[in-house]
Amino acid sequence: VMCLAFKARPATKDVDAIFEPVREIRNAANRIAERHKLNIGWLNMAVKMFVVEHEQSVLFDLSNLKVLVPDGRYLFAMKVLAARADTSDLEDISFLSNHLRIKKVDEAVEIVRNYYPNKEIKPETLFLLEEILAE
């Protein structure tokens, strides 16, 4: 989404997706990984644990594939909750905070709470938000 919908960066190491039928698509993804020497987890469903009701728009709709993308505020909330150090999450949070014109940590927290009222933002993520928004 960060690459296709927001043009935030030129490439990604994996594709977060929700797909059905899971077994068939997972098998096809594994064959693609072998053929193109990709990481076996290049197509992953880790995003599924963060999915809640949200606005989506259709990026493209083909006969066998429909790609839906979330709005920026929802994606920002997901990235803040995930905030994994070994990924591009922090760069994505910075990009999205600029894109959404988020200036204060309170604004960022409010966006996250709007989608995830029962989830806590990690203290280290709050600290990182302060650093990102101070720039």
N, C-alpha and C positions, 0 to 999 in steps of 0.2 A: 504494500500500500504506500509506504513512504517513497518508493521508487516510482511506481506507476501513477498514482493519483496526485502525489504532492511534489514529485520531481526533486525530492530532498537530497538524493544521492544517486549515483549512476548504477549501483549494483547492490545485491544482497546475497548473503550466504545461504539463506533458506527462504521458503515461502510458508507463511502461516496461513492455514486454510481449514475450513470445515467442509468435509466432503462426504458423499454417499454414492455408492456403497463403499464402505471403508476398506474392506478386505481387497476388493478388486482394484481400487485406486491405489492402495498402498503397494500391492504387487506390481502394478504398472509403474509406479514411481521408483520402486527398487530396480526394475529393469532399465529404466531411464538412467538411474544413478550409475549402474554398471556400465552401460553403453557410453556414457559421457564422462565417466570418472568423477562423479559428484559424491559428496558426502551422502551416506545412506539415509540420513535424516533431513535431506534438503526440502522435502515436503512434510510439514509436521502439523499436528493438531493441538499443540500446546496452548494456542490461543483460546481453545474451547473453554478452559476454566475461567476465562475473563469475560465471556460473552454474557451480556445482559441486554435488555430491551434498548434499542437505539435506532437513530435515523440511518438509513443507508441509501446510496444511489447506485445505479447500474453503471459500471465502467464499460462493460460490453456484454452482449448477450448473443451467443452463438447457438447452433442447434444442439450441441452437446455440453456446452459450458456457459455458465452465467457467472460473471465476476461482479460482486457487490463490494462497495467500499464504504466504510463508516465516515461520518463527518469528523472534522479535525478535533473537536472538543472530546468526543468519545475516544478517539485514538490517543489523544493526550492523556486522558485519564487511565487508559490501559497501560501506556508506557510508564507513567508515574508509578503505578502499582507494581509493575514488573521490575523496572529499573535495575536490570542486570548489568554488572560492571563489565563483563566479558563480551558484551554485544554493542550494537550501535544505539541502544536505548537512550543513553545520555545525550548523544548528538541529536537524536530524534526529538527528545524533550526540548532541547534548546531551539531546534528548528521550529517545532510546533508552537512553543511559547512566543516566538517572534511572529510566526504566521497568524496566530490568534490574538496578538497584541496583549499578551498577559504580562503585566508589569509587577505584580505583587504576589507573594507566596499565598496570601489569603485568597486571592482570585483563583490560583492554581488548586488550592485545597477545596474550594467551593465547587469547581468543575468535577474533581474526583468524587466528592460526596454526592453530587447530583446523580451520578451513575452508580456509585458503590457506597451507599450510605452506611453499610455495616463493615466496611473494610478500613483498616488503619494504614496510613502511609508510614513506611519505615522511617525512623528518626534520621538515618543517614541520607535518605532521599529528600527529606525536608531540608537538611543542610545543603545538599546539592542544588535544590531548587533556589535556595537563598543565593548561592553563588551564581547560578545561571541567570537569575533575574536581576542581579546587581550589575551585570555587565552592560 
